[in-house]
Amino acid sequence: MNRNTAPPKIRKGHYFAKMYKMGPRHYLLQTLLSIVVVFIIVLLLKKERIVVISAMGATTFIIFAMPKAQSAQTRNVIGGHLVGLAAGTLFYFLELPYFISYPLAVGLTIFLMLALSVEHAPAAGTALAVVINEVCAEVFVTIMLSALVLSQVRYYLRKYLKDLV
């Protein structure tokens, strides 16, 4: 080894560097909270509509891993999912081939979220889930109730939740 070569340093973004610095307590508690919330959401939805859970799973990650992020704010979570529901519903009822309606639902969701300043990436998944599955009151209520519950958990625990990424 050359004397001028410094030993490798642990990079800031190294897998466990931040957890080591902060301690595992928040990582474990916030992960446990996310499991409980997704468990409740899964119980609300029937197995036939489980694809809707994917968007809520991504929202759960943002809420519990990055609670201080702009996309975790209540306005963005609820507004983004409302936009995703609207775009997915629109393209569900249009008689277009799936290879046209699916991308258009996602694209419209992105455009409207940006225009309305309610950016929440998982809402694009909501649009896709709605256009793939079906439009019904149960899916609408479950998505909005899930978004509301997740937002309220983040709001009331905001003093205790830490950004983990």
NUNUVO-247703 format. One line per field, with one value per residue: x, y, z of N, C-alpha, C in turn; residue number from 1. Coordinates in Angstrom, 2 decimals. Layout:
residues N
n.x <- c(X,...) .
n.y <- c(Y,...) .
n.z <- c(Z,...) .
ca.x <- c(X,...) .
ca.y <- c(Y,...) .
ca.z <- c(Z,...) .
c.x <- c(X,...) .
c.y <- c(Y,...) .
c.z <- c(Z,...) .
nr <- c(NUM,...) .
***
This chain:
residues 165
n.x <- c(0.84,0.57,2.15,1.00,-1.62,-4.70,-6.58,-9.68,-12.65,-15.70,-18.47,-20.85,-23.44,-23.37,-24.64,-25.26,-24.33,-25.78,-27.73,-26.10,-25.10,-27.46,-28.69,-30.44,-33.06,-35.14,-35.34,-36.30,-38.73,-40.21,-40.38,-41.88,-44.28,-45.03,-45.57,-47.81,-49.70,-49.92,-50.87,-53.44,-54.54,-54.46,-56.30,-58.62,-58.94,-60.02,-58.66,-58.91,-58.55,-55.96,-53.84,-54.07,-52.90,-50.20,-49.59,-50.24,-48.40,-46.04,-46.55,-46.58,-43.89,-42.74,-43.97,-43.02,-40.27,-39.31,-40.50,-40.37,-40.19,-41.32,-43.16,-44.38,-46.12,-49.38,-51.14,-49.98,-50.02,-52.79,-53.93,-52.43,-53.17,-55.92,-55.85,-54.63,-56.63,-58.71,-57.60,-57.09,-59.71,-60.91,-59.54,-60.22,-62.87,-62.82,-62.82,-60.23,-57.34,-55.37,-52.59,-52.48,-54.20,-53.15,-50.48,-51.31,-52.95,-51.11,-49.41,-51.18,-51.77,-49.26,-48.88,-51.09,-50.58,-48.22,-49.12,-51.02,-49.53,-49.23,-47.40,-46.79,-45.32,-46.21,-48.90,-49.14,-49.01,-51.42,-53.24,-52.65,-53.32,-56.08,-57.02,-56.29,-57.62,-60.66,-63.25,-64.70,-66.68,-65.58,-62.80,-62.12,-62.82,-61.14,-58.53,-58.51,-59.11,-56.92,-54.83,-55.52,-55.34,-52.59,-51.47,-52.39,-51.22,-48.53,-48.69,-49.48,-47.43,-45.21,-43.26,-41.78,-41.08,-38.40,-36.36,-35.16,-33.70) .
n.y <- c(-1.17,2.19,4.96,7.43,7.00,7.29,5.65,4.01,5.91,5.92,6.50,9.20,8.42,5.73,2.47,1.81,3.98,6.31,5.18,4.18,6.53,7.83,5.87,2.77,2.91,4.72,3.77,1.16,1.59,3.29,1.66,-0.46,0.92,1.48,-1.08,-1.79,0.11,-0.52,-3.11,-2.65,-1.27,-3.30,-5.08,-3.58,-3.50,-5.87,-9.00,-9.15,-6.60,-5.91,-4.77,-2.06,-1.49,-1.16,1.54,2.76,1.56,2.72,5.35,4.98,4.40,6.93,8.52,7.34,7.05,9.43,11.70,14.49,15.44,17.26,15.86,14.30,15.86,16.69,17.99,17.28,14.47,13.79,15.42,14.58,11.85,12.17,13.40,11.31,9.36,10.63,10.88,8.19,7.20,8.62,7.55,4.92,4.81,5.69,4.29,3.06,1.33,-0.66,-0.17,2.42,3.83,3.33,4.55,7.20,7.82,7.86,9.91,12.14,12.34,13.06,15.54,17.05,16.97,18.46,20.90,21.64,21.75,19.59,17.47,14.11,11.29,8.47,8.70,8.49,5.79,5.18,6.13,4.34,1.91,2.23,2.50,0.01,-1.85,-1.44,1.01,1.93,2.60,1.51,1.26,3.96,5.08,3.57,4.24,7.04,7.14,5.74,7.45,9.67,8.65,7.93,10.48,11.79,10.29,10.92,13.68,13.92,12.56,13.98,15.28,13.23,11.52,10.89,11.92,9.35,8.80) .
n.z <- c(0.00,-0.81,0.79,0.50,0.10,1.51,4.10,3.31,3.73,5.58,3.72,3.74,2.95,3.41,4.07,6.85,8.22,8.98,10.65,12.64,13.71,14.64,16.10,16.55,17.50,16.51,13.91,14.27,15.71,13.98,11.76,12.82,13.38,10.73,9.80,11.34,10.45,7.69,7.95,8.99,6.80,4.86,5.98,5.66,2.91,0.53,-0.58,-3.34,-4.30,-3.80,-5.18,-4.97,-2.60,-3.11,-3.80,-1.39,0.22,-0.67,0.08,2.82,3.26,2.70,4.70,7.11,6.78,5.80,7.22,7.38,4.86,1.95,0.36,2.25,3.60,4.78,2.95,0.49,0.53,0.78,-1.24,-3.48,-3.70,-4.16,-6.68,-8.11,-7.87,-9.29,-11.91,-12.50,-12.41,-14.52,-16.78,-16.50,-17.23,-19.84,-23.05,-23.87,-25.15,-22.90,-23.02,-23.69,-21.96,-19.33,-19.23,-19.79,-17.61,-15.51,-16.45,-16.56,-13.86,-12.81,-14.12,-13.12,-10.34,-10.22,-11.29,-9.38,-7.15,-5.32,-4.90,-4.74,-5.07,-4.83,-5.54,-8.27,-8.56,-7.38,-9.31,-11.37,-10.13,-9.82,-12.48,-13.44,-11.78,-10.65,-10.55,-7.66,-4.75,-2.43,-2.93,-3.33,-0.80,0.87,-0.04,0.41,3.14,4.12,3.32,4.83,7.47,7.54,7.16,9.44,11.47,10.98,11.44,14.18,15.43,14.74,16.27,17.25,15.19,13.01,10.24,8.35,6.16) .
ca.x <- c(0.00,1.31,2.02,0.18,-3.00,-5.42,-7.50,-11.03,-13.55,-17.11,-19.21,-22.03,-24.61,-23.15,-25.86,-25.57,-23.66,-26.76,-28.34,-25.09,-25.03,-28.72,-29.11,-31.48,-34.38,-36.12,-35.51,-37.15,-40.07,-40.91,-40.69,-43.00,-45.48,-45.42,-46.15,-49.15,-50.58,-50.19,-51.71,-54.81,-54.98,-54.70,-57.56,-59.72,-59.11,-60.13,-57.54,-59.14,-58.11,-54.71,-52.90,-54.21,-51.99,-48.84,-49.45,-50.27,-47.12,-45.06,-46.88,-46.14,-42.44,-42.46,-44.43,-42.22,-38.83,-38.99,-41.68,-40.18,-40.15,-42.48,-44.15,-45.05,-47.05,-50.79,-51.68,-49.46,-50.49,-54.23,-54.15,-51.85,-54.01,-57.17,-55.53,-54.43,-57.95,-59.45,-57.01,-57.35,-61.14,-61.15,-59.06,-60.93,-64.13,-62.58,-62.64,-58.94,-56.53,-54.61,-51.26,-52.64,-54.83,-52.28,-49.50,-51.98,-53.41,-49.93,-48.97,-52.12,-51.57,-48.03,-49.13,-52.00,-49.92,-47.29,-49.90,-51.73,-48.51,-49.51,-46.52,-46.68,-45.03,-47.05,-50.22,-49.11,-49.37,-52.87,-53.91,-52.45,-54.11,-57.51,-57.31,-56.11,-58.64,-62.01,-63.67,-65.81,-66.65,-64.69,-61.41,-61.99,-62.85,-59.95,-57.36,-58.57,-59.01,-55.52,-54.05,-55.86,-54.75,-51.15,-51.16,-52.65,-50.16,-47.35,-48.92,-49.49,-46.14,-44.15,-42.19,-41.04,-40.59,-37.15,-35.99,-34.25,-32.89) .
ca.y <- c(0.00,3.43,5.81,8.59,6.56,7.33,4.52,4.37,6.49,5.54,7.57,9.68,7.65,4.31,1.82,1.87,5.12,7.18,4.44,4.11,7.85,8.14,4.75,1.98,3.05,5.31,2.88,0.04,2.06,3.78,0.49,-1.14,1.73,1.30,-2.43,-1.74,0.88,-1.30,-4.23,-2.13,-1.00,-4.60,-5.61,-2.81,-3.91,-7.30,-9.53,-8.91,-5.24,-5.74,-3.96,-0.69,-1.38,-0.76,2.99,3.11,1.11,3.76,6.49,4.59,4.60,8.37,9.00,6.84,7.16,10.82,12.45,15.94,15.77,17.96,14.89,13.68,16.82,16.29,18.53,16.52,13.08,13.71,16.00,13.71,10.65,12.61,13.59,9.98,8.73,11.28,10.51,6.76,7.04,9.13,6.62,3.66,4.89,5.88,3.01,3.07,0.14,-0.53,0.37,3.88,4.41,3.26,5.65,8.50,8.04,8.26,11.21,13.16,12.49,13.84,16.91,17.73,17.16,19.58,22.12,21.97,21.76,18.52,16.41,12.92,10.27,7.27,8.93,7.97,4.39,5.15,6.25,3.08,0.88,2.45,2.20,-1.43,-2.60,-0.99,2.18,1.65,3.40,0.87,1.62,5.38,5.29,2.96,5.04,8.33,6.89,5.38,8.68,10.50,8.03,8.09,11.90,12.14,9.66,11.76,14.98,13.83,12.04,14.74,15.63,12.02,10.88,11.46,11.55,8.21,8.75) .
ca.z <- c(0.00,-0.93,1.98,0.16,-0.03,2.78,4.24,2.85,4.73,5.44,3.06,4.46,2.56,3.63,4.51,8.27,8.84,9.63,11.75,13.69,14.33,15.30,16.94,15.87,18.13,15.59,12.77,14.67,16.07,12.81,10.93,13.47,13.11,9.34,9.69,11.94,9.58,6.48,8.38,9.07,5.43,4.21,6.51,5.08,1.52,0.29,-1.36,-4.76,-4.65,-3.09,-5.96,-4.48,-1.46,-3.53,-3.67,0.03,0.77,-0.98,0.95,4.16,3.31,2.81,6.01,8.23,6.54,5.50,7.67,7.25,3.43,1.40,-0.12,3.40,4.19,4.65,1.70,-0.63,0.61,0.47,-2.56,-4.50,-3.90,-4.81,-8.10,-8.67,-7.98,-10.37,-13.20,-12.70,-12.70,-15.88,-17.80,-16.34,-17.96,-21.27,-23.72,-24.55,-24.87,-21.66,-23.25,-23.83,-20.76,-18.15,-19.21,-19.73,-16.22,-14.73,-16.95,-16.11,-12.41,-12.61,-14.57,-12.19,-9.05,-10.37,-11.49,-8.14,-6.08,-4.35,-5.37,-3.90,-6.08,-4.80,-6.12,-9.64,-8.37,-7.12,-10.61,-12.08,-9.45,-10.10,-13.88,-13.64,-11.04,-10.95,-9.81,-6.76,-3.53,-1.45,-3.24,-3.05,0.65,1.47,-0.36,1.09,4.57,4.36,3.20,5.99,8.67,7.47,7.37,10.84,12.27,10.81,12.07,15.64,15.91,14.08,17.21,17.58,13.96,12.48,8.88,8.44,4.93) .
c.x <- c(0.89,1.09,1.12,-1.31,-3.65,-6.33,-8.90,-11.88,-14.95,-17.83,-20.43,-23.25,-24.45,-24.35,-26.20,-24.97,-24.64,-27.41,-27.37,-25.04,-26.28,-29.11,-30.28,-32.90,-35.44,-36.38,-36.47,-38.58,-40.85,-41.23,-41.86,-44.31,-45.96,-46.07,-47.58,-50.12,-50.91,-51.05,-53.18,-55.36,-55.31,-56.01,-58.77,-60.00,-59.23,-58.96,-57.68,-58.63,-56.75,-53.70,-52.95,-53.23,-50.61,-48.63,-49.43,-48.99,-46.03,-45.29,-46.40,-44.63,-42.11,-42.82,-43.47,-40.71,-38.40,-40.12,-41.57,-40.18,-41.43,-43.56,-44.86,-46.05,-48.48,-51.38,-51.23,-49.97,-51.95,-54.51,-53.61,-52.70,-55.37,-56.96,-55.35,-55.75,-58.74,-58.92,-57.26,-58.80,-61.47,-60.75,-59.65,-62.19,-63.96,-62.29,-61.36,-58.21,-55.65,-53.25,-51.30,-53.19,-53.93,-51.24,-50.15,-52.49,-52.25,-49.46,-49.88,-51.98,-50.34,-48.26,-50.00,-51.36,-48.96,-48.05,-50.57,-50.79,-48.88,-48.69,-46.40,-46.55,-45.91,-48.45,-50.28,-49.45,-50.85,-53.64,-53.82,-53.28,-55.59,-57.84,-57.16,-57.25,-60.04,-62.29,-64.85,-65.62,-65.68,-63.23,-61.18,-61.90,-61.58,-58.70,-57.38,-58.49,-57.57,-54.63,-54.28,-55.23,-53.24,-50.73,-51.34,-51.62,-48.89,-47.52,-48.81,-48.18,-44.96,-43.00,-41.27,-40.44,-39.37,-37.00,-34.92,-33.39,-32.25) .
c.y <- c(1.24,4.30,7.01,8.25,6.53,6.11,4.95,4.88,5.94,6.73,7.95,8.81,6.16,3.72,2.05,3.09,6.00,6.47,4.36,5.43,8.14,7.08,4.05,2.21,3.59,4.42,1.74,0.50,2.53,2.66,-0.28,-0.39,1.52,-0.07,-2.43,-1.02,0.10,-2.51,-3.80,-1.86,-2.29,-5.22,-4.88,-3.22,-5.42,-7.72,-9.25,-7.55,-4.91,-4.89,-2.49,-0.44,-0.88,0.74,3.40,2.64,2.13,5.01,6.19,4.77,6.08,8.90,8.59,6.92,8.60,11.74,13.97,16.39,16.46,16.97,14.16,14.62,16.41,16.74,17.68,15.09,12.98,14.27,15.13,12.48,11.01,12.79,12.23,9.23,9.32,10.86,9.03,6.49,7.48,8.09,5.22,3.66,5.19,4.52,3.02,1.76,0.39,0.12,1.87,4.47,4.38,4.38,7.03,8.82,8.50,9.66,12.34,13.41,13.35,15.30,17.67,17.95,18.34,20.90,22.58,22.04,20.80,17.28,15.30,11.73,9.02,7.46,8.51,6.48,4.22,5.22,4.93,1.96,1.01,2.07,0.70,-2.23,-2.22,0.25,1.78,2.46,2.83,1.25,3.10,5.65,4.74,3.79,6.36,8.17,6.53,6.61,9.59,9.95,8.20,9.54,12.30,11.50,10.49,13.08,14.88,13.30,12.84,15.12,14.43,11.34,11.63,11.05,10.47,8.06,10.10) .
c.z <- c(0.00,0.30,1.72,0.05,1.35,2.88,3.81,4.00,4.51,4.83,3.89,4.18,2.76,4.34,5.99,8.97,9.60,10.81,12.93,14.45,15.16,16.32,16.29,16.40,17.16,14.39,13.11,14.98,14.85,11.83,11.51,13.25,11.68,9.12,10.21,11.01,8.31,6.80,8.42,7.67,4.69,4.70,5.92,3.65,1.44,-0.60,-2.86,-5.21,-4.03,-3.86,-5.53,-3.33,-1.89,-3.39,-2.21,0.72,0.51,-0.14,2.37,4.29,3.49,4.18,7.12,8.02,6.32,5.95,7.53,5.78,2.99,0.96,1.02,4.05,3.87,3.32,0.50,-0.63,0.17,-0.93,-3.68,-4.76,-4.50,-6.31,-8.77,-8.85,-9.15,-11.74,-13.50,-13.07,-14.12,-16.92,-17.64,-17.21,-19.45,-21.90,-24.56,-24.26,-23.63,-21.88,-23.55,-22.52,-19.53,-18.13,-19.13,-18.33,-15.35,-15.15,-16.49,-14.61,-12.12,-12.98,-13.56,-10.81,-9.12,-10.50,-10.20,-6.94,-4.94,-4.73,-4.33,-4.84,-6.02,-5.40,-7.59,-9.61,-8.07,-8.43,-11.38,-11.44,-9.76,-11.54,-14.17,-13.00,-11.47,-10.10,-8.96,-5.48,-2.51,-1.68,-2.93,-1.55,1.29,1.20,0.41,2.60,4.95,4.32,4.40,7.27,8.67,7.73,8.82,11.78,12.19,11.55,13.60,16.22,15.36,14.98,17.48,16.35,13.45,11.02,8.96,7.19,4.67) .
nr <- c(1,2,3,4,5,6,7,8,9,10,11,12,13,14,15,16,17,18,19,20,21,22,23,24,25,26,27,28,29,30,31,32,33,34,35,36,37,38,39,40,41,42,43,44,45,46,47,48,49,50,51,52,53,54,55,56,57,58,59,60,61,62,63,64,65,66,67,68,69,70,71,72,73,74,75,76,77,78,79,80,81,82,83,84,85,86,87,88,89,90,91,92,93,94,95,96,97,98,99,100,101,102,103,104,105,106,107,108,109,110,111,112,113,114,115,116,117,118,119,120,121,122,123,124,125,126,127,128,129,130,131,132,133,134,135,136,137,138,139,140,141,142,143,144,145,146,147,148,149,150,151,152,153,154,155,156,157,158,159,160,161,162,163,164,165) .
***
